[in-house]
């Protein structure tokens, strides 16, 4: 009995740490409606700053706790600087722009942290006065864990008092309900948002600073915590701090006991819990209808057919691409296959978001399922290349059919997070199921058939499949089905009023996008000769979002231009030192200066040229 009680206390200590970062994330979203992916970076920087300050003033209780608070305060100021210079400019942008912009901040923070503190993990000292253990029911419990268990509720109480007993807190709660009305009453919304962002950043930094006696400080802290923090916020209800506390306790305690029964489940358990909660409670445990909505979005722009000149330019580009293996080196041909794969993947994601209006944070799931489906068809079922290339997209479409049925019942951030949960569940199964998928060793030896390996034949196979897939999705976008999807995207209420089964059409759009993403994964698997769990990772899903944004979400040519630019830029910058910093800066420049992407910039240039000729 004592052992299980000790597990409960361990779960509660982890819950307090998780609540600190999740509460800050919930406050920021509740007020600013920013989906802040950089929140994990604040957590990481808080840990590094606390390590530096604690080692500087080590040995005393006052020095330790003063260092922790000071580190969190510095993180709060860093958050203020980011809010003023970057995020304030994109408050009215769609969730996609916000997410990608904050991901650019993540990349910059990673390299800045690497440059300042180095690549080695840092082991912080124990907290003075809390560096031993006490026995409870015969089991040793670290004193520091008991302190964390107390800190979580204290912080929750302090936040409650701040929001319910101060004028600022009342204004913040009012802003979460009706920002326009708060502005009409003469409240300076800009500084209200800034103050909320500082508080959220402070809490993230505090959570990271308090971790240094429990775990090594490393460069992986940001991405390792942000997924769980998002899960906690979504389960509790977007913008609900008390919901975040309940969700943190629920996840941490369940994980503490589940790991005893099935250790492998700890990787995906939070996402499984989130999926179950969202299926039965679409707004989270304490969320309210409307809490899923991010920043007010700009009106959707119509997708137009290309004019004759644009079509001629596209045909010329395809001709050059088709002839490129005849006069380029083998490396260039391989790079062009990567560009075509990325383009088909980006176009499938754009079809889901730009045409269907469904934001996905986990589209890589279907890319990976297609790749693994083809690889296992070859290695386990003994199928040939052609059969495997048919089998892979079917597997991806079936996965999208299953997960899409649940996802299309949600909207906004909740839909996006459920797609993320689906991707993480599939990634966890792939990573853990060593006997079937090869685990992190992947599946090797998935090469094209002998007849397809010679004389760059595989390049033309990839060309036909990828360009054919892009053409098919474009045709669907301008078919009656595509027009219905856009009608549902623009006004679901009106579409339902005229008798359209909106969920069914969104579901079928989801399946179609997943199937073509799977086709991209199949081409990728045979081009590389192997497939690994990274093909289902969050990072690849973010890459897809960046491609769509870089090219322009309001143009059918956007993902094509964005994918080409993304692959070429990535190929260039990854050869440089501190490439994450450079790549993150490029992302921020695009988001802030060219929100309509490359396609929008090209259209503006053509309008200028037309005007000058006239």
C-alpha positions as CSV (number, residue, x, y, z in Angstrom):
1,X,0.0,0.0,0.0
2,X,2.9,2.3,0.8
3,X,4.4,1.8,-2.6
4,X,1.2,2.9,-4.4
5,X,0.8,5.9,-2.1
6,X,4.4,6.9,-3.0
7,X,3.5,6.6,-6.7
8,X,0.5,8.9,-6.1
9,X,2.8,11.5,-4.5
10,X,5.2,11.2,-7.4
11,X,2.3,11.8,-9.8
12,X,1.1,14.8,-7.8
13,X,4.7,16.3,-7.8
14,X,4.8,15.9,-11.6
15,X,1.4,17.4,-11.9
16,X,2.5,20.6,-10.1
17,X,5.4,21.0,-12.5
18,X,3.2,20.4,-15.5
19,X,0.5,22.8,-14.1
20,X,2.9,25.7,-13.9
21,X,3.7,25.7,-17.6
22,X,0.2,24.7,-18.7
23,X,-1.4,27.5,-16.6
24,X,0.8,30.1,-18.3
25,X,-0.1,28.7,-21.7
26,X,-3.8,28.7,-20.8
27,X,-3.7,32.4,-19.6
28,X,-1.9,33.4,-22.8
29,X,-4.4,31.7,-25.1
30,X,-7.4,32.8,-23.0
31,X,-6.5,36.5,-23.4
32,X,-4.5,36.8,-26.6
33,X,-5.8,33.7,-28.5
34,X,-2.2,33.1,-29.5
35,X,-1.4,29.4,-30.0
36,X,2.1,29.8,-28.4
37,X,4.4,27.0,-29.5
38,X,7.4,29.0,-28.0
39,X,6.0,28.4,-24.5
40,X,8.3,25.4,-24.2
41,X,11.3,27.6,-25.0
42,X,10.4,29.9,-22.0
43,X,10.3,26.8,-19.8
44,X,13.8,25.7,-21.1
45,X,15.3,29.2,-20.8
46,X,13.9,29.4,-17.2
47,X,15.8,26.2,-16.4
48,X,19.0,27.4,-17.9
49,X,18.8,30.8,-16.2
50,X,18.0,29.2,-12.8
51,X,21.0,26.8,-13.2
52,X,23.3,29.7,-13.8
53,X,22.0,31.8,-10.9
54,X,21.7,28.9,-8.5
55,X,25.3,27.8,-9.1
56,X,26.4,31.4,-8.7
57,X,24.6,31.8,-5.3
58,X,24.7,28.1,-4.2
59,X,24.7,26.9,-0.7
60,X,21.8,28.9,0.9
61,X,18.1,28.5,1.0
62,X,17.6,32.2,0.2
63,X,20.0,32.0,-2.7
64,X,18.2,29.1,-4.3
65,X,14.7,30.4,-4.1
66,X,15.8,34.0,-5.0
67,X,17.5,32.5,-8.1
68,X,14.4,30.6,-9.1
69,X,12.2,33.7,-8.8
70,X,14.7,35.9,-10.6
71,X,15.0,33.4,-13.5
72,X,11.3,33.3,-13.9
73,X,11.1,37.1,-13.8
74,X,13.8,37.4,-16.5
75,X,11.8,34.9,-18.7
76,X,8.8,37.2,-18.2
77,X,10.7,40.1,-19.5
78,X,11.9,38.0,-22.5
79,X,8.3,37.1,-23.1
80,X,7.4,40.8,-23.1
81,X,10.0,41.6,-25.7
82,X,8.7,38.9,-28.0
83,X,5.1,40.0,-27.5
84,X,6.0,43.6,-28.3
85,X,8.2,42.9,-31.4
86,X,6.5,39.8,-33.0
87,X,3.3,38.6,-31.6
88,X,1.5,41.9,-31.3
89,X,1.7,42.1,-35.1
90,X,-0.2,38.8,-35.7
91,X,-3.0,38.9,-33.1
92,X,-5.6,38.9,-35.9
93,X,-3.8,36.3,-38.0
94,X,-5.2,32.8,-38.3
95,X,-3.9,30.1,-35.9
96,X,-1.6,28.8,-38.6
97,X,0.3,32.0,-38.8
98,X,0.6,32.2,-35.1
99,X,1.8,28.7,-34.7
100,X,4.4,28.9,-37.4
101,X,5.6,32.3,-36.1
102,X,6.1,30.9,-32.6
103,X,7.8,27.8,-34.0
104,X,10.3,30.2,-35.7
105,X,10.9,31.7,-32.2
106,X,11.5,28.1,-31.0
107,X,14.3,27.6,-33.6
108,X,15.9,30.9,-32.7
109,X,15.8,30.1,-29.0
110,X,17.4,26.6,-29.5
111,X,20.4,28.0,-31.2
112,X,20.7,31.0,-28.9
113,X,20.6,28.6,-25.9
114,X,23.2,26.4,-27.6
115,X,25.5,29.3,-28.2
116,X,25.3,30.6,-24.6
117,X,25.3,27.3,-22.5
118,X,26.7,24.7,-24.9
119,X,25.4,21.3,-26.0
120,X,26.1,19.3,-22.8
121,X,23.4,18.5,-20.3
122,X,23.8,20.5,-17.0
123,X,23.1,18.9,-13.6
124,X,21.8,21.4,-11.1
125,X,22.3,21.3,-7.4
126,X,19.7,20.0,-4.9
127,X,17.6,22.6,-3.2
128,X,19.1,23.5,0.2
129,X,17.0,22.3,3.0
130,X,15.0,20.0,0.8
131,X,17.8,17.6,-0.3
132,X,16.9,14.5,1.7
133,X,13.9,12.1,1.8
134,X,11.3,11.4,4.5
135,X,9.5,8.1,5.0
136,X,5.8,8.0,4.5
137,X,4.1,4.6,5.0
138,X,7.5,3.0,4.9
139,X,8.5,4.5,1.5
140,X,11.1,7.2,1.0
141,X,9.6,10.4,-0.5
142,X,12.0,13.3,-1.6
143,X,11.3,16.4,0.4
144,X,11.5,18.5,-2.8
145,X,8.6,16.5,-4.3
146,X,6.5,17.3,-1.3
147,X,7.5,21.0,-1.7
148,X,6.3,20.8,-5.4
149,X,3.0,19.2,-4.3
150,X,2.4,22.3,-2.1
151,X,3.6,24.8,-4.7
152,X,1.1,23.8,-7.3
153,X,-2.1,24.6,-5.3
154,X,-0.5,27.7,-3.9
155,X,0.1,29.0,-7.4
156,X,-3.4,28.1,-8.4
157,X,-4.8,30.0,-5.4
158,X,-2.6,33.0,-6.2
159,X,-3.8,33.1,-9.8
160,X,-7.4,32.8,-8.6
161,X,-7.0,35.7,-6.3
162,X,-5.3,37.7,-9.0
163,X,-8.1,37.1,-11.5
164,X,-11.1,37.5,-9.1
165,X,-9.9,40.1,-6.5
166,X,-8.0,42.7,-8.6
167,X,-9.3,45.1,-11.3
168,X,-6.6,43.8,-13.7
169,X,-7.9,40.3,-13.2
170,X,-11.5,41.3,-13.9
171,X,-10.4,43.0,-17.1
172,X,-8.5,39.9,-18.2
173,X,-11.5,37.7,-17.6
174,X,-13.7,40.1,-19.4
175,X,-11.3,40.1,-22.4
176,X,-11.4,36.3,-22.6
177,X,-15.2,36.6,-23.0
178,X,-15.6,39.7,-25.2
179,X,-12.5,41.6,-26.3
180,X,-14.5,44.0,-28.5
181,X,-16.6,45.2,-25.5
182,X,-13.5,45.6,-23.3
183,X,-12.0,47.8,-26.0
184,X,-15.2,49.8,-26.4
185,X,-15.0,50.6,-22.7
186,X,-11.7,52.3,-23.2
187,X,-9.4,49.6,-21.9
188,X,-6.0,49.5,-23.5
189,X,-6.1,46.0,-24.9
190,X,-2.5,46.0,-26.1
191,X,-1.1,46.4,-22.6
192,X,-3.6,44.1,-21.2
193,X,-2.4,41.4,-23.6
194,X,1.2,42.3,-22.8
195,X,0.6,41.9,-19.1
196,X,-1.1,38.5,-19.6
197,X,1.8,37.3,-21.8
198,X,4.3,38.4,-19.2
199,X,2.4,36.4,-16.5
200,X,2.2,33.4,-18.7
201,X,5.9,33.5,-19.6
202,X,6.8,34.0,-15.9
203,X,4.9,30.8,-15.0
204,X,6.6,28.9,-17.8
205,X,10.0,30.1,-16.6
206,X,9.1,29.3,-13.0
207,X,8.1,25.7,-14.0
208,X,11.5,25.3,-15.7
209,X,13.5,26.8,-12.9
210,X,11.8,24.5,-10.3
211,X,12.9,21.4,-12.4
212,X,16.7,21.8,-12.0
213,X,16.9,19.7,-8.8
214,X,14.8,17.0,-10.5
215,X,16.3,16.6,-14.0
216,X,19.2,17.6,-16.2
217,X,18.9,20.9,-18.0
218,X,19.1,20.2,-21.7
219,X,18.3,21.6,-25.2
220,X,15.5,19.0,-25.5
221,X,13.4,20.4,-22.7
222,X,11.4,22.8,-24.8
223,X,9.9,20.3,-27.3
224,X,9.6,17.5,-24.7
225,X,7.3,19.5,-22.5
226,X,5.2,21.6,-25.0
227,X,3.2,18.6,-26.3
228,X,2.1,17.7,-22.8
229,X,1.4,21.3,-21.9
230,X,-0.9,21.7,-24.9
231,X,-2.6,18.4,-24.0
232,X,-3.3,19.7,-20.4
233,X,-4.7,23.0,-21.7
234,X,-7.0,21.3,-24.2
235,X,-8.2,18.7,-21.7
236,X,-8.9,21.3,-19.1
237,X,-10.6,23.7,-21.6
238,X,-8.8,26.4,-23.5
239,X,-8.4,29.4,-21.2
240,X,-9.4,27.6,-18.0
241,X,-6.6,27.7,-15.4
242,X,-8.5,25.5,-12.9
243,X,-9.2,23.1,-15.8
244,X,-5.5,23.0,-16.5
245,X,-4.8,22.1,-12.8
246,X,-7.4,19.3,-12.9
247,X,-6.0,18.0,-16.2
248,X,-2.4,18.1,-15.0
249,X,-3.4,16.0,-11.9
250,X,-5.4,13.6,-14.1
251,X,-2.6,13.0,-16.6
252,X,0.2,12.8,-14.1
253,X,-1.5,10.5,-11.7
254,X,-2.8,8.1,-14.4
255,X,0.7,8.1,-15.9
256,X,2.3,7.3,-12.6
257,X,0.2,4.1,-12.2
258,X,-0.1,3.2,-15.9
259,X,3.7,3.0,-16.2
260,X,3.7,0.2,-13.6
261,X,1.3,-1.9,-15.8
262,X,2.4,-1.0,-19.3
263,X,5.6,1.1,-19.3
264,X,5.5,1.8,-23.1
265,X,2.2,3.6,-22.8
266,X,3.7,6.6,-21.1
267,X,4.7,8.2,-24.5
268,X,1.2,8.3,-25.8
269,X,-1.0,8.2,-22.7
270,X,-1.6,12.0,-22.5
271,X,-2.7,12.1,-26.1
272,X,-5.0,9.1,-25.6
273,X,-6.6,10.8,-22.6
274,X,-7.0,14.0,-24.7
275,X,-8.6,12.2,-27.6
276,X,-11.1,10.5,-25.2
277,X,-12.0,13.7,-23.5
278,X,-12.5,15.6,-26.7
279,X,-14.7,12.9,-28.2
280,X,-17.1,13.1,-25.2
281,X,-16.4,16.7,-24.2
282,X,-15.7,18.7,-27.4
283,X,-14.7,21.8,-25.4
284,X,-12.6,20.1,-22.7
285,X,-13.6,19.4,-19.1
286,X,-14.1,23.1,-18.2
287,X,-14.1,24.8,-21.6
288,X,-17.1,26.7,-22.9
289,X,-18.5,26.8,-26.5
290,X,-16.5,29.3,-28.5
291,X,-13.3,28.6,-26.5
292,X,-11.9,26.7,-29.4
293,X,-11.7,29.8,-31.6
294,X,-8.3,31.5,-32.0
295,X,-7.8,35.0,-33.2
296,X,-10.4,36.5,-35.5
297,X,-9.5,35.3,-39.0
298,X,-9.5,37.3,-42.2
299,X,-12.3,36.5,-44.7
300,X,-11.4,33.5,-46.9
301,X,-10.3,34.6,-50.3
302,X,-11.8,32.8,-53.4
303,X,-9.5,30.3,-55.1
304,X,-9.3,31.3,-58.8
305,X,-8.3,29.3,-61.8
306,X,-5.0,30.2,-63.4
307,X,-5.0,32.5,-66.3
308,X,-3.5,31.5,-69.7
309,X,-0.1,33.1,-68.9
310,X,0.2,31.5,-65.5
311,X,-0.7,28.1,-67.1
312,X,2.0,28.5,-69.7
313,X,4.6,29.4,-67.1
314,X,3.6,26.3,-65.1
315,X,3.8,24.0,-68.2
316,X,7.3,25.4,-68.9
317,X,8.4,24.7,-65.3
318,X,7.1,21.2,-65.5
319,X,8.9,20.6,-68.8
320,X,12.2,21.9,-67.3
321,X,11.6,19.6,-64.2
322,X,10.9,16.6,-66.5
323,X,14.1,17.2,-68.5
324,X,16.3,18.0,-65.5
325,X,17.7,14.4,-65.1
326,X,19.2,14.6,-68.6
327,X,21.5,17.5,-67.8
328,X,22.0,17.6,-64.0
329,X,24.0,15.5,-61.5
330,X,22.5,12.6,-59.6
331,X,22.4,14.7,-56.4
332,X,20.2,17.3,-58.1
333,X,17.8,14.6,-59.3
334,X,17.5,13.3,-55.7
335,X,16.8,16.8,-54.5
336,X,14.1,17.3,-57.1
337,X,12.4,14.1,-55.9
338,X,12.5,15.5,-52.4
339,X,10.9,18.7,-53.7
340,X,8.1,16.8,-55.5
341,X,7.4,14.7,-52.4
342,X,7.3,17.8,-50.2
343,X,5.0,19.5,-52.8
344,X,2.5,16.7,-52.9
345,X,2.5,16.6,-49.0
346,X,2.0,20.4,-48.8
347,X,-0.7,20.4,-51.5
348,X,-2.6,17.7,-49.6
349,X,-2.4,19.7,-46.4
350,X,-3.5,22.8,-48.2
351,X,-6.5,20.9,-49.6
352,X,-7.5,20.1,-46.0
353,X,-7.0,23.7,-44.7
354,X,-7.4,26.1,-47.6
355,X,-10.2,24.2,-49.3
356,X,-11.8,22.3,-46.4
357,X,-11.1,24.9,-43.6
358,X,-9.7,22.2,-41.2
359,X,-6.4,23.1,-39.6
360,X,-4.3,20.0,-38.9
361,X,-1.3,19.9,-36.6
362,X,-0.7,16.2,-37.3
363,X,-0.9,15.7,-41.1
364,X,2.4,13.9,-41.0
365,X,0.5,10.9,-39.5
366,X,-0.9,10.0,-43.0
367,X,2.4,10.6,-44.7
368,X,4.1,8.2,-42.3
369,X,1.3,5.6,-42.5
370,X,1.6,5.6,-46.3
371,X,5.4,5.2,-46.0
372,X,5.1,2.4,-43.4
373,X,2.3,0.7,-45.3
374,X,4.4,0.4,-48.4
375,X,7.5,-0.6,-46.5
376,X,5.7,-3.4,-44.6
377,X,4.0,-4.5,-47.8
378,X,7.4,-5.2,-49.2
379,X,9.2,-6.6,-46.2
380,X,6.4,-8.5,-44.5
381,X,3.9,-9.3,-47.2
382,X,6.4,-9.8,-50.0
383,X,4.6,-7.5,-52.4
384,X,6.3,-5.9,-55.4
385,X,6.9,-2.2,-55.7
386,X,3.8,-1.4,-57.8
387,X,1.5,-3.3,-55.4
388,X,3.2,-1.7,-52.4
389,X,2.7,1.8,-53.9
390,X,-1.0,1.0,-54.1
391,X,-1.2,-0.5,-50.7
392,X,0.5,2.5,-48.9
393,X,-2.0,5.2,-49.8
394,X,-4.9,2.9,-49.1
395,X,-3.5,2.4,-45.6
396,X,-3.2,6.2,-45.2
397,X,-6.7,6.8,-46.4
398,X,-8.1,4.1,-44.0
399,X,-6.2,5.8,-41.1
400,X,-7.7,9.1,-42.1
401,X,-11.1,7.5,-42.4
402,X,-10.9,6.3,-38.8
403,X,-9.4,9.4,-37.2
404,X,-11.2,11.9,-39.4
405,X,-14.6,10.6,-38.2
406,X,-13.7,11.9,-34.7
407,X,-11.8,15.0,-35.8
408,X,-14.5,16.6,-38.0
409,X,-16.9,16.6,-35.1
410,X,-14.7,19.4,-33.6
411,X,-13.6,22.8,-34.8
412,X,-10.8,25.4,-34.3
413,X,-8.0,24.6,-32.0
414,X,-9.7,21.5,-30.6
415,X,-9.9,19.9,-34.1
416,X,-6.2,20.8,-34.7
417,X,-5.2,19.3,-31.3
418,X,-7.1,16.1,-32.0
419,X,-5.2,15.7,-35.3
420,X,-2.0,16.2,-33.2
421,X,-3.2,13.5,-30.8
422,X,-3.9,11.1,-33.6
423,X,-0.4,11.7,-35.0
424,X,1.2,11.2,-31.7
425,X,-0.7,8.0,-31.0
426,X,0.4,6.6,-34.4
427,X,3.9,7.7,-33.8
428,X,4.0,6.1,-30.3
429,X,2.7,2.8,-31.7
430,X,5.3,2.9,-34.5
431,X,8.1,3.8,-32.1
432,X,7.2,1.1,-29.5
433,X,6.1,-1.8,-31.7
434,X,9.6,-3.1,-32.3
435,X,8.7,-6.5,-33.7
436,X,6.3,-5.1,-36.3
437,X,7.6,-1.7,-37.3
438,X,11.2,-2.0,-36.2
439,X,10.8,0.7,-33.6
440,X,13.4,3.5,-33.8
441,X,15.5,1.3,-36.0
442,X,12.9,1.7,-38.7
443,X,12.4,-0.6,-41.8
444,X,15.4,-0.8,-44.1
445,X,15.9,-2.1,-47.6
446,X,12.8,-0.6,-49.2
447,X,14.3,0.0,-52.6
448,X,12.6,0.3,-56.0
449,X,12.4,-2.7,-58.2
450,X,15.4,-3.4,-60.4
451,X,13.7,-2.1,-63.5
452,X,12.9,1.1,-61.7
453,X,16.4,1.7,-60.3
454,X,18.3,2.1,-63.5
455,X,18.8,5.3,-65.7
456,X,16.9,7.5,-63.3
457,X,13.6,5.7,-64.0
458,X,12.5,6.2,-60.4
459,X,12.7,10.0,-60.9
460,X,10.0,9.7,-63.6
461,X,7.9,7.4,-61.5
462,X,8.0,10.0,-58.7
463,X,7.3,12.7,-61.3
464,X,4.2,10.9,-62.5
465,X,2.9,10.1,-59.1
466,X,3.5,13.4,-57.4
467,X,2.5,15.7,-60.3
468,X,-0.5,13.4,-61.0
469,X,-1.5,13.7,-57.3
470,X,-1.2,17.5,-57.3
471,X,-3.3,17.7,-60.6
472,X,-5.9,15.4,-59.1
473,X,-6.3,17.5,-55.9
474,X,-6.5,20.6,-58.0
475,X,-9.3,19.1,-60.1
476,X,-11.2,18.1,-57.0
477,X,-10.8,21.6,-55.6
478,X,-12.8,22.9,-58.6
479,X,-15.3,20.1,-58.7
480,X,-18.8,20.2,-57.1
481,X,-17.3,18.4,-54.1
482,X,-14.6,21.1,-53.8
483,X,-17.1,23.9,-54.0
484,X,-19.2,22.2,-51.3
485,X,-16.2,22.0,-49.0
486,X,-15.5,25.7,-49.5
487,X,-19.1,26.5,-48.8
488,X,-18.8,24.5,-45.5
489,X,-15.6,26.3,-44.7
490,X,-17.1,29.7,-45.2
491,X,-20.3,29.2,-43.4
492,X,-21.2,25.8,-41.9
493,X,-24.6,27.1,-40.7
494,X,-25.7,28.2,-44.2
495,X,-24.5,24.9,-45.7
496,X,-26.5,22.9,-43.2
497,X,-29.5,25.1,-43.8
498,X,-29.6,24.2,-47.5
499,X,-29.4,20.5,-46.7
500,X,-25.7,19.7,-47.0
501,X,-24.3,17.0,-44.8
502,X,-21.3,19.1,-43.6
503,X,-19.6,16.5,-41.5
504,X,-19.7,13.9,-44.2
505,X,-18.2,16.2,-46.8
506,X,-15.5,17.3,-44.4
507,X,-14.9,13.7,-43.5
508,X,-14.4,12.7,-47.1
509,X,-12.2,15.7,-47.6
510,X,-10.1,14.6,-44.6
511,X,-9.8,11.1,-46.1
512,X,-8.8,12.4,-49.6
513,X,-6.1,14.7,-48.1
514,X,-4.8,11.8,-46.0
515,X,-4.7,9.4,-48.9
516,X,-2.6,11.8,-51.0
517,X,-0.3,12.5,-48.1
518,X,0.2,8.8,-47.9
519,X,1.1,8.7,-51.6
520,X,3.8,11.3,-50.9
521,X,5.0,9.1,-48.1
522,X,5.2,6.0,-50.4
523,X,7.3,7.9,-53.0
524,X,9.5,9.1,-50.1
525,X,10.0,5.6,-48.7
526,X,11.2,4.1,-52.0
527,X,13.4,7.1,-52.8
528,X,15.3,6.7,-49.4
529,X,15.1,3.0,-49.2
530,X,13.9,3.1,-45.6
531,X,11.3,4.6,-43.3
532,X,11.6,5.7,-39.7
533,X,9.2,7.0,-37.0
534,X,10.3,10.5,-37.8
535,X,8.0,10.3,-40.8
536,X,5.1,10.7,-38.4
537,X,6.6,13.3,-36.1
538,X,5.3,16.7,-35.0
539,X,8.3,18.3,-36.7
540,X,7.3,17.0,-40.1
541,X,3.7,18.3,-39.5
542,X,5.2,21.7,-38.7
543,X,7.3,21.5,-41.8
544,X,4.1,21.1,-43.8
545,X,2.4,24.0,-42.2
546,X,5.5,26.2,-42.9
547,X,5.4,25.1,-46.6
548,X,1.8,26.1,-46.9
549,X,2.3,29.5,-45.1
550,X,5.6,30.2,-47.0
551,X,3.8,29.8,-50.3
552,X,0.5,31.4,-49.4
553,X,-2.6,29.7,-48.0
554,X,-5.0,31.7,-50.2
555,X,-3.6,30.5,-53.5
556,X,-3.6,27.0,-55.1
557,X,-0.1,27.6,-56.3
558,X,0.9,28.6,-52.7
559,X,1.9,25.1,-51.4
560,X,3.7,24.3,-54.7
561,X,5.9,27.5,-54.4
562,X,6.2,27.1,-50.6
563,X,7.4,23.5,-50.7
564,X,10.0,24.2,-53.4
565,X,11.3,27.2,-51.5
566,X,11.3,25.3,-48.2
567,X,13.3,22.3,-49.4
568,X,15.8,24.5,-51.2
569,X,16.2,26.8,-48.2
570,X,16.5,23.9,-45.8
571,X,19.1,22.2,-48.0
572,X,21.1,25.4,-47.9
573,X,20.8,26.5,-44.3
574,X,21.4,23.1,-42.7
575,X,25.0,23.2,-44.0
576,X,25.6,26.3,-41.9
577,X,26.4,26.8,-38.2
578,X,23.4,27.8,-36.1
579,X,21.1,27.0,-39.0
580,X,18.0,26.9,-36.7
581,X,18.5,30.5,-35.9
582,X,18.7,31.4,-39.6
583,X,15.7,29.3,-40.5
584,X,13.7,30.7,-37.7
585,X,14.6,34.2,-38.7
586,X,13.4,33.5,-42.3
587,X,10.1,32.1,-41.0
588,X,9.5,35.3,-38.9
589,X,10.4,37.6,-41.9
590,X,7.8,35.8,-44.0
591,X,5.1,35.8,-41.4
592,X,5.6,39.5,-40.5
593,X,6.4,41.0,-43.9
594,X,4.7,38.7,-46.4
595,X,1.7,37.1,-44.7
596,X,0.2,36.2,-48.1
597,X,3.4,34.2,-49.0
598,X,5.3,33.8,-52.2
599,X,2.2,33.5,-54.3
600,X,0.8,36.8,-52.9
601,X,4.1,38.5,-53.6
602,X,4.2,37.2,-57.2
603,X,0.6,38.4,-57.7
604,X,1.5,41.9,-56.4
605,X,4.6,42.0,-58.6
606,X,2.5,41.1,-61.7
607,X,0.0,43.8,-60.8
608,X,2.8,46.4,-60.6
609,X,4.2,45.3,-63.9
610,X,0.7,45.5,-65.5
611,X,0.2,49.0,-64.1
612,X,3.6,50.2,-65.4
613,X,2.8,48.9,-68.9
614,X,-0.6,50.6,-68.9
